[in-house]
Amino acid sequence: MPGHEWIDEQETNQLLEVMKTGILFRYEFKNERKDTYKVKEFEDKFAAFNRADYAHAVTSGTAALKVALASLGIAPGDEVITQGFTFVATFEAIIEAGAVPVPAEIDDTLNMDPKDFERKITSRTRAVIPVHMLGAPARIQEIVTIASRHGLKVVEDTAQALGAEVGGKKVGTIGDMGTFSFDFYKTITTGEGGMVLTNDKSLYLRASEYADHGHDHNPAVGRAMEGRSFLGFNYRMHELTGAIGVAQLAKLEAILKRQKENASVIIEALKTLPQVEFRTLPATAKDSCTHVCFFLPDVEKAVEFQKGLTEKGLSAIYFCNNLWHYIGNWEHLLAKKTAWPGPFPFGGLPYAGAMEYHPDMLPQTKHVLGKTVVIPVALNMSPDHLNRLGDAITEVGRSIVG
């Protein structure tokens, strides 16, 4: 999965172009920078790849979520529904917006269950954040339809699924806004960094202004002389990050191709085993193949399968025990421990009442994850490694499921 596996002279050359100008800031310095605008180039090319109208680069995927929520006007007193299987940043961004995160179940896509999403809607719900987990799309078309019926905004958390598609559209472009991450473990990486996508010009302008202290980026006047529509914050990406992004993005098609090739070898090995089932993909969906996700008949067999592979020195994940991606293991959220005192944002005015979290609040999610095993797909899996992995899958699998 990680783009860091393919860092070479292309990234170095892009960085040198920036260093030769001496300008690391993404704005201003028109004469000194010799028409080198790497962040803008990254934004434009990223939007083009995803067939989106607008892209705005920020400092992380978490920042992208926060910027998207601010652009949509999510505020204290609001509720935002998301899923209980995601990286904790999805919840953190909602809390940072002053809103209350409301967890929804996942289904056999390992993504949001649209039926449970609709059940969780209240008079205070303003938005939903479906997360395209582990490389594959959520049932995004159903979710958007439900959201539209209830007048809700949709932010797609696409941190783990760059390049996946539904109905011929790239994920991250189907809802009102899409967010992406470029940290060290993502499909392409800039070390840190994120992107917000939208086809709505007004949302794009709000995102670009909020992420830069409210600057409205009026080209007719000098920086710091522009107007301001509202207070913002600083989530600016700098030119060195943008330069790496340009180089990584040029490799994205080849990265996705290699992921698909490596994943197919793993899938073929798993297909030889009885009682192994694969995660469900929505109709017309294309997986970005960052992970191979499959179900065993029960918890005991899933745990045994994952343990058998790891004991052979191979990578396999059992997410029920993962501390960062499953709400049942987030002791700080369960105890509502934030960096500030008092009930905010979980209760009190302007909230209707206290939102309570507990480890067993999502029984369907716990059931689905309990029987799930995940094998990460690396780019540099050699034929020997893939053969060894295939042999291990066969050996361990047959000892467990026949």
Legacy VTK file of the C-alpha trace (Angstrom):
# vtk DataFile Version 3.0
C-alpha trace
ASCII
DATASET POLYDATA
POINTS 402 float
0.000 0.000 0.000
2.502 2.716 0.957
3.879 5.069 -1.678
7.002 5.382 0.463
8.146 2.112 -1.090
8.642 3.933 -4.376
10.557 7.067 -3.435
13.464 7.774 -5.774
15.149 10.490 -7.833
11.800 11.783 -9.111
10.960 13.123 -5.656
14.508 14.458 -5.293
14.299 16.322 -8.581
10.977 17.901 -7.681
12.396 19.021 -4.325
15.449 20.528 -6.005
13.249 22.658 -8.248
11.771 24.227 -5.114
15.096 24.595 -3.316
16.615 26.410 -6.278
13.962 29.118 -5.936
14.501 29.518 -2.189
10.712 29.889 -1.763
9.058 27.274 0.454
5.779 29.159 1.052
2.941 28.272 -1.314
1.729 31.860 -1.843
3.316 35.133 -3.001
6.971 35.749 -4.104
5.971 35.759 -7.771
9.301 37.074 -9.102
11.576 34.925 -6.938
9.853 31.598 -7.506
10.271 31.555 -11.313
6.750 30.253 -11.927
7.294 27.288 -9.580
4.078 26.575 -7.672
4.309 22.963 -6.579
1.309 22.901 -4.238
-0.913 24.382 -6.936
0.475 21.904 -9.473
-0.246 19.044 -7.065
-3.797 20.309 -6.498
-4.533 20.672 -10.205
-3.160 17.253 -11.115
-4.874 15.568 -8.173
-8.221 17.090 -9.189
-7.648 15.953 -12.775
-6.833 12.372 -11.734
-10.032 12.172 -9.704
-12.087 14.013 -12.339
-13.068 16.656 -9.776
-13.485 20.372 -10.355
-11.546 21.654 -7.341
-8.828 20.473 -4.962
-7.254 22.216 -1.985
-4.130 20.846 -0.292
-3.703 20.903 3.500
-1.310 19.605 6.138
-2.886 16.188 6.831
-5.880 13.982 6.199
-7.184 14.936 9.633
-6.890 18.611 8.696
-8.751 17.853 5.458
-11.688 16.501 7.481
-11.686 19.549 9.755
-11.511 21.940 6.793
-14.364 20.119 5.036
-16.563 20.281 8.130
-15.798 23.988 8.587
-16.558 24.621 4.908
-19.953 23.000 5.388
-20.666 25.097 8.483
-20.762 22.195 10.958
-20.968 23.767 14.406
-21.556 23.140 18.127
-24.937 21.546 18.680
-24.729 19.541 15.458
-24.466 15.786 15.162
-22.330 14.089 12.496
-22.817 10.390 11.797
-19.798 8.272 10.928
-18.829 4.636 11.311
-17.317 2.853 14.291
-14.637 1.215 12.122
-12.343 3.994 10.950
-9.146 5.680 12.026
-9.796 7.734 15.157
-9.089 10.968 13.226
-12.595 10.861 11.743
-14.054 11.222 15.247
-11.385 13.724 16.291
-12.228 16.061 13.414
-15.928 16.034 14.307
-15.112 16.810 17.941
-12.724 19.601 16.894
-15.602 21.117 14.937
-17.566 21.198 18.201
-20.047 18.630 16.924
-21.004 15.261 18.386
-19.836 12.114 16.543
-22.615 9.519 16.298
-21.305 6.018 15.461
-23.066 3.843 12.885
-22.627 0.152 12.153
-20.618 -1.316 9.296
-21.812 -4.167 7.083
-19.998 -6.800 5.026
-18.380 -4.092 2.886
-16.464 -3.211 6.096
-17.911 0.261 5.565
-21.000 2.139 6.728
-24.289 0.270 6.784
-26.728 2.634 5.008
-29.715 1.252 6.936
-28.104 1.950 10.296
-27.001 5.386 9.094
-30.634 6.271 8.411
-31.692 4.903 11.798
-29.193 7.196 13.538
-30.496 10.433 11.964
-32.061 12.904 14.412
-33.240 16.496 14.222
-29.695 17.567 15.090
-27.919 15.573 12.362
-26.231 17.851 9.830
-23.769 15.604 8.004
-22.514 12.083 7.484
-18.936 10.890 6.974
-18.811 7.471 5.304
-15.275 6.074 5.314
-13.934 4.007 2.425
-11.915 1.653 4.603
-8.992 -0.508 3.535
-9.095 0.438 -0.119
-12.684 -0.412 -1.059
-15.741 1.835 -1.506
-18.626 2.188 0.887
-22.192 1.936 -0.410
-21.768 5.600 -1.223
-24.585 5.932 -3.742
-27.126 4.638 -1.209
-25.679 6.869 1.491
-25.844 9.967 -0.713
-29.464 9.169 -1.610
-30.430 8.858 2.061
-28.517 12.014 2.968
-30.226 13.967 0.200
-33.628 12.797 1.380
-32.879 14.166 4.861
-31.092 17.338 3.768
-27.674 16.205 5.055
-24.191 16.923 3.728
-21.853 14.071 2.780
-18.091 14.141 3.422
-16.292 11.083 2.050
-13.291 10.080 4.150
-11.148 8.642 1.372
-7.843 8.483 3.253
-7.433 4.760 2.564
-9.033 4.388 -0.860
-7.365 6.714 -3.347
-8.118 5.404 -6.839
-11.173 3.306 -5.952
-14.355 3.887 -7.959
-18.130 3.437 -7.880
-20.235 3.752 -11.005
-17.311 5.141 -12.976
-16.712 7.930 -10.441
-13.691 8.142 -8.181
-14.503 7.890 -4.497
-14.147 11.273 -2.865
-16.086 12.951 -5.683
-19.553 11.492 -5.116
-20.560 13.338 -1.941
-20.373 17.082 -1.275
-16.682 16.894 -0.356
-13.978 14.244 -0.255
-10.909 14.126 1.975
-7.580 12.347 1.427
-4.432 11.607 3.424
-0.816 11.399 2.265
0.856 10.188 5.459
3.576 7.533 5.498
1.130 4.615 5.163
-1.097 5.881 2.364
-1.203 4.918 -1.320
0.857 7.977 -2.207
2.756 9.767 0.518
4.246 13.172 1.219
5.188 12.213 4.783
2.244 14.246 6.008
-0.379 16.068 3.990
-3.981 15.925 2.863
-6.402 17.103 0.198
-9.993 18.286 0.025
-11.941 17.665 -3.194
-15.269 19.145 -4.278
-17.240 20.022 -7.380
-18.841 22.986 -5.609
-16.965 26.237 -6.161
-18.401 27.920 -3.071
-17.242 25.030 -0.856
-13.802 25.114 -2.477
-13.460 28.836 -1.780
-14.557 28.373 1.824
-12.010 25.557 2.230
-9.144 27.610 0.759
-10.028 30.593 2.950
-10.561 28.662 6.182
-7.255 26.789 5.754
-5.364 30.089 5.398
-6.579 32.293 8.281
-9.513 33.600 6.251
-7.471 35.058 3.358
-9.757 35.274 0.337
-6.769 35.076 -2.074
-7.833 38.004 -4.212
-5.159 38.224 -6.935
-5.887 41.920 -7.498
-4.309 42.951 -4.197
-1.221 41.900 -2.269
-1.271 39.258 0.413
-2.597 40.529 3.768
-4.555 43.197 1.909
-7.404 40.866 0.904
-10.853 40.793 2.409
-11.991 38.290 5.017
-15.374 36.602 5.204
-14.734 34.700 8.450
-12.017 33.614 10.877
-9.981 30.625 9.822
-6.952 28.634 10.887
-3.617 27.556 9.386
-3.612 24.259 7.528
-1.398 25.368 4.615
0.676 22.821 2.713
4.183 24.080 1.869
6.035 23.774 -1.406
8.334 20.904 -0.413
5.339 18.749 0.482
3.643 19.748 -2.761
6.755 18.835 -4.747
6.807 15.309 -3.318
3.097 15.056 -4.051
3.673 15.898 -7.710
6.290 13.141 -8.010
4.199 10.560 -6.161
1.071 11.352 -8.148
2.955 10.655 -11.377
3.453 7.088 -10.093
-0.123 6.528 -8.928
-1.396 4.562 -11.922
1.596 2.219 -11.675
1.085 1.903 -7.902
-2.565 0.929 -8.346
-1.629 -1.570 -11.060
0.995 -3.223 -8.836
-1.397 -3.345 -5.878
-3.999 -5.095 -8.031
-1.448 -7.620 -9.320
-0.171 -8.475 -5.844
-3.656 -8.614 -4.341
-4.818 -11.023 -7.059
-2.120 -13.551 -6.074
-3.256 -13.429 -2.440
-6.920 -13.722 -3.425
-6.269 -16.777 -5.600
-4.587 -18.537 -2.673
-7.520 -17.750 -0.403
-10.042 -18.986 -2.974
-8.720 -22.525 -2.552
-9.964 -22.581 1.037
-13.490 -23.613 2.003
-15.465 -21.355 4.384
-13.461 -18.253 3.424
-15.578 -15.375 2.133
-14.443 -12.004 0.808
-15.738 -8.575 1.749
-18.610 -7.330 -0.398
-18.056 -4.594 -2.966
-20.961 -2.372 -4.032
-22.256 -2.913 -7.553
-20.045 -1.201 -10.174
-17.294 -0.680 -7.562
-13.561 -0.990 -8.179
-11.270 -1.772 -5.255
-7.937 0.078 -5.026
-6.472 -3.204 -3.642
-4.544 -1.777 -0.697
-5.660 -4.728 1.450
-7.197 -8.155 0.993
-10.061 -8.525 3.490
-11.837 -11.808 4.142
-14.128 -13.504 6.642
-13.689 -16.741 8.546
-16.691 -18.634 9.968
-16.228 -17.329 13.522
-14.029 -15.356 15.928
-11.935 -18.321 17.009
-10.994 -19.297 13.463
-10.227 -15.682 12.491
-7.925 -15.227 15.478
-6.220 -18.545 14.767
-5.744 -17.693 11.072
-4.227 -14.276 11.813
-1.964 -15.764 14.500
-0.823 -18.534 12.162
0.290 -16.087 9.477
2.072 -13.718 11.873
3.917 -16.595 13.517
5.397 -17.313 10.083
6.666 -13.717 9.909
3.925 -12.547 7.538
1.673 -9.547 7.884
-1.965 -10.041 8.846
-4.254 -7.821 10.910
-7.110 -8.662 13.277
-8.859 -5.316 13.674
-10.891 -6.270 16.743
-7.602 -5.975 18.639
-6.408 -2.871 16.814
-6.169 0.176 19.103
-6.618 2.899 16.474
-9.356 1.806 14.067
-12.166 0.294 16.162
-14.323 2.368 18.494
-14.546 -0.434 21.042
-10.825 0.030 21.796
-10.812 3.841 22.138
-10.667 4.245 25.889
-10.256 8.025 25.619
-13.417 8.425 23.517
-15.382 5.956 25.647
-14.483 8.078 28.693
-15.088 11.313 26.718
-11.601 12.614 27.539
-10.823 15.742 25.538
-8.112 18.374 26.040
-10.591 20.744 27.683
-12.700 20.408 30.845
-16.463 20.149 31.047
-19.101 18.452 28.908
-18.211 20.092 25.568
-18.973 18.752 23.024
-20.751 15.713 24.475
-23.481 17.318 26.545
-24.960 20.465 27.999
-26.069 23.507 26.022
-26.497 23.749 23.076
-26.687 19.950 22.989
-29.860 17.989 23.567
-28.223 15.723 26.126
-25.161 13.663 26.846
-23.916 11.306 24.126
-22.818 8.045 25.713
-20.277 5.622 24.256
-19.541 2.063 25.381
-17.500 -0.843 23.957
-20.533 -2.875 22.855
-22.602 -0.068 21.336
-22.138 -1.420 17.797
-22.880 -5.173 18.005
-23.065 -5.670 14.238
-19.676 -4.002 13.765
-18.192 -6.150 16.512
-19.628 -9.274 14.889
-18.337 -8.412 11.399
-14.853 -7.415 12.578
-14.711 -10.438 14.864
-14.542 -12.800 11.892
-12.410 -10.537 9.655
-8.755 -11.010 8.763
-6.868 -8.453 6.663
-3.654 -8.916 4.674
-1.962 -5.625 3.680
-0.773 -5.375 0.080
2.731 -3.960 -0.332
4.214 -2.733 -3.601
7.544 -4.489 -3.262
6.229 -7.991 -2.665
8.677 -10.133 -4.610
7.548 -13.307 -6.402
9.333 -15.330 -3.697
7.481 -13.443 -0.951
4.127 -13.896 -2.675
4.820 -17.613 -3.131
5.728 -17.944 0.538
2.594 -16.034 1.523
0.451 -18.213 -0.730
1.945 -21.383 0.763
1.363 -20.067 4.279
-2.258 -19.173 3.505
-2.818 -22.712 2.195
-1.077 -24.384 5.117
-2.643 -22.310 7.879
-6.046 -22.183 6.205
-6.370 -25.911 5.670
-5.466 -26.582 9.290
-8.305 -24.287 10.380
-11.096 -24.573 7.804
-10.203 -27.819 6.038
LINES 1 403
402 0 1 2 3 4 5 6 7 8 9 10 11 12 13 14 15 16 17 18 19 20 21 22 23 24 25 26 27 28 29 30 31 32 33 34 35 36 37 38 39 40 41 42 43 44 45 46 47 48 49 50 51 52 53 54 55 56 57 58 59 60 61 62 63 64 65 66 67 68 69 70 71 72 73 74 75 76 77 78 79 80 81 82 83 84 85 86 87 88 89 90 91 92 93 94 95 96 97 98 99 100 101 102 103 104 105 106 107 108 109 110 111 112 113 114 115 116 117 118 119 120 121 122 123 124 125 126 127 128 129 130 131 132 133 134 135 136 137 138 139 140 141 142 143 144 145 146 147 148 149 150 151 152 153 154 155 156 157 158 159 160 161 162 163 164 165 166 167 168 169 170 171 172 173 174 175 176 177 178 179 180 181 182 183 184 185 186 187 188 189 190 191 192 193 194 195 196 197 198 199 200 201 202 203 204 205 206 207 208 209 210 211 212 213 214 215 216 217 218 219 220 221 222 223 224 225 226 227 228 229 230 231 232 233 234 235 236 237 238 239 240 241 242 243 244 245 246 247 248 249 250 251 252 253 254 255 256 257 258 259 260 261 262 263 264 265 266 267 268 269 270 271 272 273 274 275 276 277 278 279 280 281 282 283 284 285 286 287 288 289 290 291 292 293 294 295 296 297 298 299 300 301 302 303 304 305 306 307 308 309 310 311 312 313 314 315 316 317 318 319 320 321 322 323 324 325 326 327 328 329 330 331 332 333 334 335 336 337 338 339 340 341 342 343 344 345 346 347 348 349 350 351 352 353 354 355 356 357 358 359 360 361 362 363 364 365 366 367 368 369 370 371 372 373 374 375 376 377 378 379 380 381 382 383 384 385 386 387 388 389 390 391 392 393 394 395 396 397 398 399 400 401
